[in-house]
Amino acid sequence: MIENNDKQIVLSKKESQILSLIVSGRTSTQIAETVNLSLPTIKWYRKKMKEIFDAETTAEMVGKAIKAGFY
């Protein structure tokens, strides 16, 4: 759990794993293969995490995740 602008951000283990792979520069296809999930599921996770971090783009989400102390 990390606080971001007075908002507590809590990620599940799977969300944290996928976020880590996004931060490392992996594509959605590569992430799907790594975690053994379908591509639509990875896209759903990306969308959900953008909402969690209140970000419109993946780059903005990564920046906010780093700023919030996730990496």
PQR file with spaces between the fields and no chain letter, atoms N, CA, C, O and H, PARSE charges and radii, in Angstrom:
ATOM       1  N    MET     1       0.853   -1.182    0.000 -0.4000 1.5000
ATOM       2  CA   MET     1       0.000    0.000    0.000 -0.0000 2.0000
ATOM       3  C    MET     1       0.889    1.231    0.000  0.5500 1.7000
ATOM       4  O    MET     1       1.801    1.340    0.819 -0.5500 1.4000
ATOM       5  N    ILE     2       0.632    2.151   -0.904 -0.4000 1.5000
ATOM       6  CA   ILE     2       1.367    3.401   -1.020 -0.0000 2.0000
ATOM       7  C    ILE     2       0.339    4.523   -1.076  0.5500 1.7000
ATOM       8  O    ILE     2      -0.715    4.379   -1.695 -0.5500 1.4000
ATOM       9  H    ILE     2      -0.109    2.063   -1.570  0.4000 1.0000
ATOM      10  N    GLU     3       0.648    5.630   -0.433 -0.4000 1.5000
ATOM      11  CA   GLU     3      -0.244    6.774   -0.510 -0.0000 2.0000
ATOM      12  C    GLU     3       0.196    7.675   -1.641  0.5500 1.7000
ATOM      13  O    GLU     3       1.383    7.972   -1.772 -0.5500 1.4000
ATOM      14  H    GLU     3       1.504    5.747    0.070  0.4000 1.0000
ATOM      15  N    ASN     4      -0.740    8.112   -2.457 -0.4000 1.5000
ATOM      16  CA   ASN     4      -0.470    8.964   -3.600 -0.0000 2.0000
ATOM      17  C    ASN     4      -1.503   10.075   -3.594  0.5500 1.7000
ATOM      18  O    ASN     4      -2.679    9.843   -3.875 -0.5500 1.4000
ATOM      19  H    ASN     4      -1.704    7.871   -2.350  0.4000 1.0000
ATOM      20  N    ASN     5      -1.055   11.292   -3.271 -0.4000 1.5000
ATOM      21  CA   ASN     5      -1.966   12.435   -3.215 -0.0000 2.0000
ATOM      22  C    ASN     5      -3.162   12.143   -2.307  0.5500 1.7000
ATOM      23  O    ASN     5      -4.314   12.308   -2.710 -0.5500 1.4000
ATOM      24  H    ASN     5      -0.100   11.481   -3.043  0.4000 1.0000
ATOM      25  N    ASP     6      -2.879   11.713   -1.088 -0.4000 1.5000
ATOM      26  CA   ASP     6      -3.897   11.401   -0.088 -0.0000 2.0000
ATOM      27  C    ASP     6      -4.788   10.224   -0.475  0.5500 1.7000
ATOM      28  O    ASP     6      -5.841   10.018    0.129 -0.5500 1.4000
ATOM      29  H    ASP     6      -1.944   11.579   -0.760  0.4000 1.0000
ATOM      30  N    LYS     7      -4.379    9.464   -1.464 -0.4000 1.5000
ATOM      31  CA   LYS     7      -5.134    8.293   -1.903 -0.0000 2.0000
ATOM      32  C    LYS     7      -4.256    7.070   -1.693  0.5500 1.7000
ATOM      33  O    LYS     7      -3.120    7.032   -2.166 -0.5500 1.4000
ATOM      34  H    LYS     7      -3.525    9.632   -1.955  0.4000 1.0000
ATOM      35  N    GLN     8      -4.764    6.086   -0.998 -0.4000 1.5000
ATOM      36  CA   GLN     8      -3.993    4.869   -0.777 -0.0000 2.0000
ATOM      37  C    GLN     8      -4.103    3.982   -2.007  0.5500 1.7000
ATOM      38  O    GLN     8      -5.196    3.684   -2.490 -0.5500 1.4000
ATOM      39  H    GLN     8      -5.687    6.116   -0.613  0.4000 1.0000
ATOM      40  N    ILE     9      -2.952    3.571   -2.496 -0.4000 1.5000
ATOM      41  CA   ILE     9      -2.919    2.684   -3.653 -0.0000 2.0000
ATOM      42  C    ILE     9      -2.503    1.308   -3.182  0.5500 1.7000
ATOM      43  O    ILE     9      -1.428    1.124   -2.612 -0.5500 1.4000
ATOM      44  H    ILE     9      -2.064    3.813   -2.104  0.4000 1.0000
ATOM      45  N    VAL    10      -3.365    0.355   -3.427 -0.4000 1.5000
ATOM      46  CA   VAL    10      -3.100   -1.028   -3.050 -0.0000 2.0000
ATOM      47  C    VAL    10      -3.200   -1.870   -4.317  0.5500 1.7000
ATOM      48  O    VAL    10      -4.219   -1.856   -5.007 -0.5500 1.4000
ATOM      49  H    VAL    10      -4.239    0.504   -3.890  0.4000 1.0000
ATOM      50  N    LEU    11      -2.130   -2.603   -4.612 -0.4000 1.5000
ATOM      51  CA   LEU    11      -2.134   -3.480   -5.770 -0.0000 2.0000
ATOM      52  C    LEU    11      -2.108   -4.929   -5.314  0.5500 1.7000
ATOM      53  O    LEU    11      -1.474   -5.281   -4.320 -0.5500 1.4000
ATOM      54  H    LEU    11      -1.302   -2.615   -4.051  0.4000 1.0000
ATOM      55  N    SER    12      -2.811   -5.751   -6.065 -0.4000 1.5000
ATOM      56  CA   SER    12      -2.758   -7.188   -5.796 -0.0000 2.0000
ATOM      57  C    SER    12      -1.384   -7.709   -6.216  0.5500 1.7000
ATOM      58  O    SER    12      -0.614   -7.005   -6.870 -0.5500 1.4000
ATOM      59  H    SER    12      -3.326   -5.465   -6.873  0.4000 1.0000
ATOM      60  N    LYS    13      -1.096   -8.923   -5.841 -0.4000 1.5000
ATOM      61  CA   LYS    13       0.180   -9.536   -6.223 -0.0000 2.0000
ATOM      62  C    LYS    13       0.309   -9.584   -7.747  0.5500 1.7000
ATOM      63  O    LYS    13       1.374   -9.283   -8.287 -0.5500 1.4000
ATOM      64  H    LYS    13      -1.721   -9.495   -5.310  0.4000 1.0000
ATOM      65  N    LYS    14      -0.759   -9.957   -8.439 -0.4000 1.5000
ATOM      66  CA   LYS    14      -0.739  -10.042   -9.906 -0.0000 2.0000
ATOM      67  C    LYS    14      -0.577   -8.658  -10.522  0.5500 1.7000
ATOM      68  O    LYS    14       0.180   -8.497  -11.479 -0.5500 1.4000
ATOM      69  H    LYS    14      -1.625  -10.201   -8.000  0.4000 1.0000
ATOM      70  N    GLU    15      -1.278   -7.652   -9.988 -0.4000 1.5000
ATOM      71  CA   GLU    15      -1.126   -6.283  -10.493 -0.0000 2.0000
ATOM      72  C    GLU    15       0.308   -5.806  -10.325  0.5500 1.7000
ATOM      73  O    GLU    15       0.875   -5.194  -11.230 -0.5500 1.4000
ATOM      74  H    GLU    15      -1.893   -7.783   -9.210  0.4000 1.0000
ATOM      75  N    SER    16       0.888   -6.084   -9.172 -0.4000 1.5000
ATOM      76  CA   SER    16       2.283   -5.692   -8.923 -0.0000 2.0000
ATOM      77  C    SER    16       3.224   -6.377   -9.903  0.5500 1.7000
ATOM      78  O    SER    16       4.154   -5.753  -10.414 -0.5500 1.4000
ATOM      79  H    SER    16       0.427   -6.581   -8.437  0.4000 1.0000
ATOM      80  N    GLN    17       2.986   -7.658  -10.167 -0.4000 1.5000
ATOM      81  CA   GLN    17       3.815   -8.406  -11.103 -0.0000 2.0000
ATOM      82  C    GLN    17       3.708   -7.807  -12.509  0.5500 1.7000
ATOM      83  O    GLN    17       4.719   -7.606  -13.181 -0.5500 1.4000
ATOM      84  H    GLN    17       2.230   -8.165   -9.751  0.4000 1.0000
ATOM      85  N    ILE    18       2.506   -7.530  -12.938 -0.4000 1.5000
ATOM      86  CA   ILE    18       2.303   -6.968  -14.270 -0.0000 2.0000
ATOM      87  C    ILE    18       2.871   -5.559  -14.352  0.5500 1.7000
ATOM      88  O    ILE    18       3.489   -5.208  -15.357 -0.5500 1.4000
ATOM      89  H    ILE    18       1.685   -7.693  -12.392  0.4000 1.0000
ATOM      90  N    LEU    19       2.679   -4.751  -13.327 -0.4000 1.5000
ATOM      91  CA   LEU    19       3.244   -3.406  -13.318 -0.0000 2.0000
ATOM      92  C    LEU    19       4.764   -3.461  -13.421  0.5500 1.7000
ATOM      93  O    LEU    19       5.368   -2.664  -14.139 -0.5500 1.4000
ATOM      94  H    LEU    19       2.178   -5.036  -12.511  0.4000 1.0000
ATOM      95  N    SER    20       5.370   -4.377  -12.721 -0.4000 1.5000
ATOM      96  CA   SER    20       6.822   -4.535  -12.782 -0.0000 2.0000
ATOM      97  C    SER    20       7.275   -4.842  -14.211  0.5500 1.7000
ATOM      98  O    SER    20       8.278   -4.305  -14.681 -0.5500 1.4000
ATOM      99  H    SER    20       4.880   -5.024  -12.137  0.4000 1.0000
ATOM     100  N    LEU    21       6.543   -5.689  -14.880 -0.4000 1.5000
ATOM     101  CA   LEU    21       6.886   -6.029  -16.262 -0.0000 2.0000
ATOM     102  C    LEU    21       6.663   -4.850  -17.202  0.5500 1.7000
ATOM     103  O    LEU    21       7.428   -4.660  -18.147 -0.5500 1.4000
ATOM     104  H    LEU    21       5.728   -6.125  -14.499  0.4000 1.0000
ATOM     105  N    ILE    22       5.629   -4.060  -16.954 -0.4000 1.5000
ATOM     106  CA   ILE    22       5.389   -2.848  -17.748 -0.0000 2.0000
ATOM     107  C    ILE    22       6.535   -1.869  -17.548  0.5500 1.7000
ATOM     108  O    ILE    22       7.069   -1.318  -18.510 -0.5500 1.4000
ATOM     109  H    ILE    22       5.007   -4.213  -16.186  0.4000 1.0000
ATOM     110  N    VAL    23       6.906   -1.656  -16.293 -0.4000 1.5000
ATOM     111  CA   VAL    23       7.996   -0.731  -15.973 -0.0000 2.0000
ATOM     112  C    VAL    23       9.301   -1.177  -16.641  0.5500 1.7000
ATOM     113  O    VAL    23      10.109   -0.342  -17.048 -0.5500 1.4000
ATOM     114  H    VAL    23       6.472   -2.103  -15.511  0.4000 1.0000
ATOM     115  N    SER    24       9.502   -2.492  -16.753 -0.4000 1.5000
ATOM     116  CA   SER    24      10.729   -3.000  -17.371 -0.0000 2.0000
ATOM     117  C    SER    24      10.695   -2.915  -18.895  0.5500 1.7000
ATOM     118  O    SER    24      11.671   -3.271  -19.554 -0.5500 1.4000
ATOM     119  H    SER    24       8.846   -3.170  -16.422  0.4000 1.0000
ATOM     120  N    GLY    25       9.570   -2.442  -19.466 -0.4000 1.5000
ATOM     121  CA   GLY    25       9.497   -2.212  -20.898 -0.0000 2.0000
ATOM     122  C    GLY    25       8.912   -3.346  -21.721  0.5500 1.7000
ATOM     123  O    GLY    25       8.987   -3.320  -22.949 -0.5500 1.4000
ATOM     124  H    GLY    25       8.777   -2.153  -18.931  0.4000 1.0000
ATOM     125  N    ARG    26       8.335   -4.330  -21.072 -0.4000 1.5000
ATOM     126  CA   ARG    26       7.741   -5.459  -21.794 -0.0000 2.0000
ATOM     127  C    ARG    26       6.452   -5.035  -22.488  0.5500 1.7000
ATOM     128  O    ARG    26       5.714   -4.187  -21.984 -0.5500 1.4000
ATOM     129  H    ARG    26       8.273   -4.351  -20.074  0.4000 1.0000
ATOM     130  N    THR    27       6.191   -5.625  -23.634 -0.4000 1.5000
ATOM     131  CA   THR    27       4.936   -5.382  -24.342 -0.0000 2.0000
ATOM     132  C    THR    27       3.834   -6.212  -23.698  0.5500 1.7000
ATOM     133  O    THR    27       4.101   -7.119  -22.910 -0.5500 1.4000
ATOM     134  H    THR    27       6.791   -6.313  -24.043  0.4000 1.0000
ATOM     135  N    SER    28       2.600   -5.890  -24.044 -0.4000 1.5000
ATOM     136  CA   SER    28       1.477   -6.671  -23.514 -0.0000 2.0000
ATOM     137  C    SER    28       1.579   -8.134  -23.922  0.5500 1.7000
ATOM     138  O    SER    28       1.275   -9.022  -23.126 -0.5500 1.4000
ATOM     139  H    SER    28       2.383   -5.153  -24.684  0.4000 1.0000
ATOM     140  N    THR    29       2.002   -8.391  -25.148 -0.4000 1.5000
ATOM     141  CA   THR    29       2.156   -9.766  -25.615 -0.0000 2.0000
ATOM     142  C    THR    29       3.217  -10.497  -24.804  0.5500 1.7000
ATOM     143  O    THR    29       3.014  -11.643  -24.402 -0.5500 1.4000
ATOM     144  H    THR    29       2.250   -7.670  -25.795  0.4000 1.0000
ATOM     145  N    GLN    30       4.331   -9.849  -24.567 -0.4000 1.5000
ATOM     146  CA   GLN    30       5.399  -10.463  -23.770 -0.0000 2.0000
ATOM     147  C    GLN    30       4.933  -10.722  -22.338  0.5500 1.7000
ATOM     148  O    GLN    30       5.246  -11.759  -21.754 -0.5500 1.4000
ATOM     149  H    GLN    30       4.496   -8.919  -24.894  0.4000 1.0000
ATOM     150  N    ILE    31       4.191   -9.782  -21.783 -0.4000 1.5000
ATOM     151  CA   ILE    31       3.681   -9.947  -20.418 -0.0000 2.0000
ATOM     152  C    ILE    31       2.713  -11.128  -20.368  0.5500 1.7000
ATOM     153  O    ILE    31       2.773  -11.946  -19.451 -0.5500 1.4000
ATOM     154  H    ILE    31       3.936   -8.939  -22.257  0.4000 1.0000
ATOM     155  N    ALA    32       1.824  -11.212  -21.355 -0.4000 1.5000
ATOM     156  CA   ALA    32       0.855  -12.317  -21.400 -0.0000 2.0000
ATOM     157  C    ALA    32       1.575  -13.660  -21.414  0.5500 1.7000
ATOM     158  O    ALA    32       1.171  -14.594  -20.722 -0.5500 1.4000
ATOM     159  H    ALA    32       1.775  -10.547  -22.100  0.4000 1.0000
ATOM     160  N    GLU    33       2.631  -13.755  -22.195 -0.4000 1.5000
ATOM     161  CA   GLU    33       3.394  -15.007  -22.263 -0.0000 2.0000
ATOM     162  C    GLU    33       4.107  -15.286  -20.940  0.5500 1.7000
ATOM     163  O    GLU    33       4.164  -16.432  -20.493 -0.5500 1.4000
ATOM     164  H    GLU    33       2.959  -12.996  -22.758  0.4000 1.0000
ATOM     165  N    THR    34       4.645  -14.254  -20.321 -0.4000 1.5000
ATOM     166  CA   THR    34       5.400  -14.420  -19.080 -0.0000 2.0000
ATOM     167  C    THR    34       4.523  -14.883  -17.926  0.5500 1.7000
ATOM     168  O    THR    34       4.911  -15.766  -17.161 -0.5500 1.4000
ATOM     169  H    THR    34       4.599  -13.323  -20.683  0.4000 1.0000
ATOM     170  N    VAL    35       3.344  -14.290  -17.803 -0.4000 1.5000
ATOM     171  CA   VAL    35       2.476  -14.608  -16.662 -0.0000 2.0000
ATOM     172  C    VAL    35       1.379  -15.619  -17.011  0.5500 1.7000
ATOM     173  O    VAL    35       0.530  -15.950  -16.184 -0.5500 1.4000
ATOM     174  H    VAL    35       3.029  -13.573  -18.424  0.4000 1.0000
ATOM     175  N    ASN    36       1.422  -16.098  -18.251 -0.4000 1.5000
ATOM     176  CA   ASN    36       0.483  -17.131  -18.703 -0.0000 2.0000
ATOM     177  C    ASN    36      -0.975  -16.687  -18.601  0.5500 1.7000
ATOM     178  O    ASN    36      -1.833  -17.412  -18.097 -0.5500 1.4000
ATOM     179  H    ASN    36       2.112  -15.829  -18.923  0.4000 1.0000
ATOM     180  N    LEU    37      -1.227  -15.480  -19.092 -0.4000 1.5000
ATOM     181  CA   LEU    37      -2.585  -14.956  -19.186 -0.0000 2.0000
ATOM     182  C    LEU    37      -2.838  -14.538  -20.626  0.5500 1.7000
ATOM     183  O    LEU    37      -1.894  -14.378  -21.400 -0.5500 1.4000
ATOM     184  H    LEU    37      -0.529  -14.891  -19.501  0.4000 1.0000
ATOM     185  N    SER    38      -4.093  -14.360  -20.990 -0.4000 1.5000
ATOM     186  CA   SER    38      -4.414  -13.944  -22.355 -0.0000 2.0000
ATOM     187  C    SER    38      -4.090  -12.469  -22.562  0.5500 1.7000
ATOM     188  O    SER    38      -4.024  -11.691  -21.611 -0.5500 1.4000
ATOM     189  H    SER    38      -4.860  -14.490  -20.362  0.4000 1.0000
ATOM     190  N    LEU    39      -3.891  -12.103  -23.825 -0.4000 1.5000
ATOM     191  CA   LEU    39      -3.618  -10.709  -24.167 -0.0000 2.0000
ATOM     192  C    LEU    39      -4.763   -9.784  -23.728  0.5500 1.7000
ATOM     193  O    LEU    39      -4.490   -8.716  -23.180 -0.5500 1.4000
ATOM     194  H    LEU    39      -3.944  -12.735  -24.598  0.4000 1.0000
ATOM     195  N    PRO    40      -6.043  -10.157  -23.951 -0.5600 1.5000
ATOM     196  CA   PRO    40      -7.125   -9.292  -23.463  0.2800 2.0000
ATOM     197  C    PRO    40      -7.094   -9.092  -21.937  0.5500 1.7000
ATOM     198  O    PRO    40      -7.446   -8.022  -21.442 -0.5500 1.4000
ATOM     199  N    THR    41      -6.674  -10.116  -21.209 -0.4000 1.5000
ATOM     200  CA   THR    41      -6.586   -9.984  -19.749 -0.0000 2.0000
ATOM     201  C    THR    41      -5.495   -8.984  -19.373  0.5500 1.7000
ATOM     202  O    THR    41      -5.688   -8.179  -18.462 -0.5500 1.4000
ATOM     203  H    THR    41      -6.388  -10.985  -21.611  0.4000 1.0000
ATOM     204  N    ILE    42      -4.368   -9.024  -20.051 -0.4000 1.5000
ATOM     205  CA   ILE    42      -3.289   -8.073  -19.776 -0.0000 2.0000
ATOM     206  C    ILE    42      -3.745   -6.662  -20.106  0.5500 1.7000
ATOM     207  O    ILE    42      -3.452   -5.726  -19.363 -0.5500 1.4000
ATOM     208  H    ILE    42      -4.212   -9.678  -20.791  0.4000 1.0000
ATOM     209  N    LYS    43      -4.456   -6.501  -21.208 -0.4000 1.5000
ATOM     210  CA   LYS    43      -4.974   -5.171  -21.566 -0.0000 2.0000
ATOM     211  C    LYS    43      -5.952   -4.669  -20.502  0.5500 1.7000
ATOM     212  O    LYS    43      -5.979   -3.480  -20.182 -0.5500 1.4000
ATOM     213  H    LYS    43      -4.694   -7.262  -21.812  0.4000 1.0000
ATOM     214  N    TRP    44      -6.753   -5.587  -19.960 -0.4000 1.5000
ATOM     215  CA   TRP    44      -7.680   -5.212  -18.889 -0.0000 2.0000
ATOM     216  C    TRP    44      -6.904   -4.742  -17.651  0.5500 1.7000
ATOM     217  O    TRP    44      -7.263   -3.741  -17.032 -0.5500 1.4000
ATOM     218  H    TRP    44      -6.731   -6.553  -20.220  0.4000 1.0000
ATOM     219  N    TYR    45      -5.837   -5.474  -17.298 -0.4000 1.5000
ATOM     220  CA   TYR    45      -5.001   -5.072  -16.155 -0.0000 2.0000
ATOM     221  C    TYR    45      -4.383   -3.692  -16.392  0.5500 1.7000
ATOM     222  O    TYR    45      -4.376   -2.856  -15.489 -0.5500 1.4000
ATOM     223  H    TYR    45      -5.546   -6.287  -17.801  0.4000 1.0000
ATOM     224  N    ARG    46      -3.868   -3.451  -17.589 -0.4000 1.5000
ATOM     225  CA   ARG    46      -3.285   -2.134  -17.911 -0.0000 2.0000
ATOM     226  C    ARG    46      -4.323   -1.027  -17.702  0.5500 1.7000
ATOM     227  O    ARG    46      -4.036   -0.001  -17.086 -0.5500 1.4000
ATOM     228  H    ARG    46      -3.874   -4.131  -18.323  0.4000 1.0000
ATOM     229  N    LYS    47      -5.540   -1.254  -18.226 -0.4000 1.5000
ATOM     230  CA   LYS    47      -6.599   -0.254  -18.091 -0.0000 2.0000
ATOM     231  C    LYS    47      -6.938   -0.026  -16.615  0.5500 1.7000
ATOM     232  O    LYS    47      -7.082    1.110  -16.164 -0.5500 1.4000
ATOM     233  H    LYS    47      -5.773   -2.088  -18.726  0.4000 1.0000
ATOM     234  N    LYS    48      -7.062   -1.122  -15.881 -0.4000 1.5000
ATOM     235  CA   LYS    48      -7.399   -1.018  -14.459 -0.0000 2.0000
ATOM     236  C    LYS    48      -6.319   -0.242  -13.695  0.5500 1.7000
ATOM     237  O    LYS    48      -6.641    0.602  -12.860 -0.5500 1.4000
ATOM     238  H    LYS    48      -6.946   -2.045  -16.247  0.4000 1.0000
ATOM     239  N    MET    49      -5.045   -0.523  -13.976 -0.4000 1.5000
ATOM     240  CA   MET    49      -3.966    0.160  -13.261 -0.0000 2.0000
ATOM     241  C    MET    49      -3.851    1.628  -13.655  0.5500 1.7000
ATOM     242  O    MET    49      -3.459    2.460  -12.837 -0.5500 1.4000
ATOM     243  H    MET    49      -4.784   -1.209  -14.655  0.4000 1.0000
ATOM     244  N    LYS    50      -4.189    1.950  -14.902 -0.4000 1.5000
ATOM     245  CA   LYS    50      -4.226    3.365  -15.292 -0.0000 2.0000
ATOM     246  C    LYS    50      -5.280    4.091  -14.460  0.5500 1.7000
ATOM     247  O    LYS    50      -5.068    5.223  -14.025 -0.5500 1.4000
ATOM     248  H    LYS    50      -4.506    1.274  -15.567  0.4000 1.0000
ATOM     249  N    GLU    51      -6.414    3.431  -14.242 -0.4000 1.5000
ATOM     250  CA   GLU    51      -7.462    4.020  -13.407 -0.0000 2.0000
ATOM     251  C    GLU    51      -6.984    4.173  -11.970  0.5500 1.7000
ATOM     252  O    GLU    51      -7.225    5.203  -11.341 -0.5500 1.4000
ATOM     253  H    GLU    51      -6.586    2.512  -14.595  0.4000 1.0000
ATOM     254  N    ILE    52      -6.312    3.158  -11.450 -0.4000 1.5000
ATOM     255  CA   ILE    52      -5.807    3.210  -10.074 -0.0000 2.0000
ATOM     256  C    ILE    52      -4.861    4.388   -9.890  0.5500 1.7000
ATOM     257  O    ILE    52      -4.926    5.097   -8.885 -0.5500 1.4000
ATOM     258  H    ILE    52      -6.117    2.321  -11.961  0.4000 1.0000
ATOM     259  N    PHE    53      -3.974    4.594  -10.876 -0.4000 1.5000
ATOM     260  CA   PHE    53      -2.989    5.671  -10.782 -0.0000 2.0000
ATOM     261  C    PHE    53      -3.495    6.978  -11.378  0.5500 1.7000
ATOM     262  O    PHE    53      -2.750    7.955  -11.447 -0.5500 1.4000
ATOM     263  H    PHE    53      -3.921    4.019  -11.692  0.4000 1.0000
ATOM     264  N    ASP    54      -4.754    7.007  -11.811 -0.4000 1.5000
ATOM     265  CA   ASP    54      -5.354    8.194  -12.418 -0.0000 2.0000
ATOM     266  C    ASP    54      -4.477    8.702  -13.555  0.5500 1.7000
ATOM     267  O    ASP    54      -4.099    9.873  -13.592 -0.5500 1.4000
ATOM     268  H    ASP    54      -5.359    6.213  -11.755  0.4000 1.0000
ATOM     269  N    ALA    55      -4.163    7.801  -14.479 -0.4000 1.5000
ATOM     270  CA   ALA    55      -3.292    8.122  -15.608 -0.0000 2.0000
ATOM     271  C    ALA    55      -4.005    7.820  -16.917  0.5500 1.7000
ATOM     272  O    ALA    55      -4.792    6.878  -17.006 -0.5500 1.4000
ATOM     273  H    ALA    55      -4.470    6.850  -14.449  0.4000 1.0000
ATOM     274  N    GLU    56      -3.724    8.623  -17.926 -0.4000 1.5000
ATOM     275  CA   GLU    56      -4.338    8.407  -19.234 -0.0000 2.0000
ATOM     276  C    GLU    56      -3.476    7.536  -20.129  0.5500 1.7000
ATOM     277  O    GLU    56      -4.000    6.863  -21.017 -0.5500 1.4000
ATOM     278  H    GLU    56      -3.084    9.389  -17.854  0.4000 1.0000
ATOM     279  N    THR    57      -2.175    7.532  -19.917 -0.4000 1.5000
ATOM     280  CA   THR    57      -1.273    6.745  -20.745 -0.0000 2.0000
ATOM     281  C    THR    57      -0.449    5.805  -19.871  0.5500 1.7000
ATOM     282  O    THR    57      -0.350    5.975  -18.656 -0.5500 1.4000
ATOM     283  H    THR    57      -1.750    8.078  -19.196  0.4000 1.0000
ATOM     284  N    THR    58       0.134    4.817  -20.524 -0.4000 1.5000
ATOM     285  CA   THR    58       1.002    3.896  -19.796 -0.0000 2.0000
ATOM     286  C    THR    58       2.218    4.634  -19.254  0.5500 1.7000
ATOM     287  O    THR    58       2.647    4.382  -18.128 -0.5500 1.4000
ATOM     288  H    THR    58       0.054    4.679  -21.511  0.4000 1.0000
ATOM     289  N    ALA    59       2.773    5.542  -20.046 -0.4000 1.5000
ATOM     290  CA   ALA    59       3.940    6.301  -19.594 -0.0000 2.0000
ATOM     291  C    ALA    59       3.611    7.119  -18.340  0.5500 1.7000
ATOM     292  O    ALA    59       4.418    7.183  -17.413 -0.5500 1.4000
ATOM     293  H    ALA    59       2.424    5.747  -20.961  0.4000 1.0000
ATOM     294  N    GLU    60       2.453    7.730  -18.311 -0.4000 1.5000
ATOM     295  CA   GLU    60       2.037    8.503  -17.142 -0.0000 2.0000
ATOM     296  C    GLU    60       1.851    7.580  -15.936  0.5500 1.7000
ATOM     297  O    GLU    60       2.230    7.928  -14.818 -0.5500 1.4000
ATOM     298  H    GLU    60       1.797    7.678  -19.064  0.4000 1.0000
ATOM     299  N    MET    61       1.271    6.412  -16.168 -0.4000 1.5000
ATOM     300  CA   MET    61       1.077    5.446  -15.089 -0.0000 2.0000
ATOM     301  C    MET    61       2.418    5.021  -14.503  0.5500 1.7000
ATOM     302  O    MET    61       2.581    4.976  -13.284 -0.5500 1.4000
ATOM     303  H    MET    61       0.963    6.129  -17.077  0.4000 1.0000
ATOM     304  N    VAL    62       3.380    4.710  -15.373 -0.4000 1.5000
ATOM     305  CA   VAL    62       4.713    4.304  -14.912 -0.0000 2.0000
ATOM     306  C    VAL    62       5.353    5.425  -14.100  0.5500 1.7000
ATOM     307  O    VAL    62       5.922    5.177  -13.037 -0.5500 1.4000
ATOM     308  H    VAL    62       3.248    4.746  -16.364  0.4000 1.0000
ATOM     309  N    GLY    63       5.263    6.645  -14.593 -0.4000 1.5000
ATOM     310  CA   GLY    63       5.820    7.783  -13.859 -0.0000 2.0000
ATOM     311  C    GLY    63       5.187    7.944  -12.489  0.5500 1.7000
ATOM     312  O    GLY    63       5.885    8.187  -11.505 -0.5500 1.4000
ATOM     313  H    GLY    63       4.802    6.847  -15.456  0.4000 1.0000
ATOM     314  N    LYS    64       3.883    7.811  -12.420 -0.4000 1.5000
ATOM     315  CA   LYS    64       3.188    7.938  -11.140 -0.0000 2.0000
ATOM     316  C    LYS    64       3.527    6.778  -10.205  0.5500 1.7000
ATOM     317  O    LYS    64       3.646    6.968   -8.994 -0.5500 1.4000
ATOM     318  H    LYS    64       3.316    7.613  -13.220  0.4000 1.0000
ATOM     319  N    ALA    65       3.682    5.585  -10.763 -0.4000 1.5000
ATOM     320  CA   ALA    65       4.056    4.425   -9.939 -0.0000 2.0000
ATOM     321  C    ALA    65       5.438    4.625   -9.338  0.5500 1.7000
ATOM     322  O    ALA    65       5.660    4.315   -8.167 -0.5500 1.4000
ATOM     323  H    ALA    65       3.585    5.430  -11.746  0.4000 1.0000
ATOM     324  N    ILE    66       6.354    5.137  -10.125 -0.4000 1.5000
ATOM     325  CA   ILE    66       7.712    5.403   -9.634 -0.0000 2.0000
ATOM     326  C    ILE    66       7.667    6.503   -8.582  0.5500 1.7000
ATOM     327  O    ILE    66       8.276    6.374   -7.520 -0.5500 1.4000
ATOM     328  H    ILE    66       6.173    5.389  -11.075  0.4000 1.0000
ATOM     329  N    LYS    67       6.953    7.579   -8.872 -0.4000 1.5000
ATOM     330  CA   LYS    67       6.844    8.703   -7.926 -0.0000 2.0000
ATOM     331  C    LYS    67       6.188    8.273   -6.612  0.5500 1.7000
ATOM     332  O    LYS    67       6.539    8.773   -5.543 -0.5500 1.4000
ATOM     333  H    LYS    67       6.458    7.683   -9.734  0.4000 1.0000
ATOM     334  N    ALA    68       5.236    7.344   -6.701 -0.4000 1.5000
ATOM     335  CA   ALA    68       4.527    6.872   -5.504 -0.0000 2.0000
ATOM     336  C    ALA    68       5.361    5.881   -4.687  0.5500 1.7000
ATOM     337  O    ALA    68       4.970    5.484   -3.590 -0.5500 1.4000
ATOM     338  H    ALA    68       4.951    6.938   -7.569  0.4000 1.0000
ATOM     339  N    GLY    69       6.518    5.487   -5.238 -0.4000 1.5000
ATOM     340  CA   GLY    69       7.407    4.620   -4.465 -0.0000 2.0000
ATOM     341  C    GLY    69       7.284    3.143   -4.767  0.5500 1.7000
ATOM     342  O    GLY    69       7.824    2.322   -4.025 -0.5500 1.4000
ATOM     343  H    GLY    69       6.836    5.809   -6.130  0.4000 1.0000
ATOM     344  N    PHE    70       6.595    2.780   -5.825 -0.4000 1.5000
ATOM     345  CA   PHE    70       6.495    1.369   -6.169 -0.0000 2.0000
ATOM     346  C    PHE    70       7.810    0.840   -6.737  0.5500 1.7000
ATOM     347  O    PHE    70       8.094   -0.354   -6.646 -0.5500 1.4000
ATOM     348  H    PHE    70       6.156    3.447   -6.428  0.4000 1.0000
ATOM     349  N    TYR    71       8.627    1.747   -7.332 -0.4000 1.5000
ATOM     350  CA   TYR    71       9.911    1.335   -7.910 -0.0000 2.0000
ATOM     351  C    TYR    71      10.955    2.395   -7.699  0.5500 1.7000
ATOM     352  O    TYR    71      12.101    2.226   -8.118 -0.5500 1.4000
ATOM     353  H    TYR    71       8.397    2.718   -7.405  0.4000 1.0000
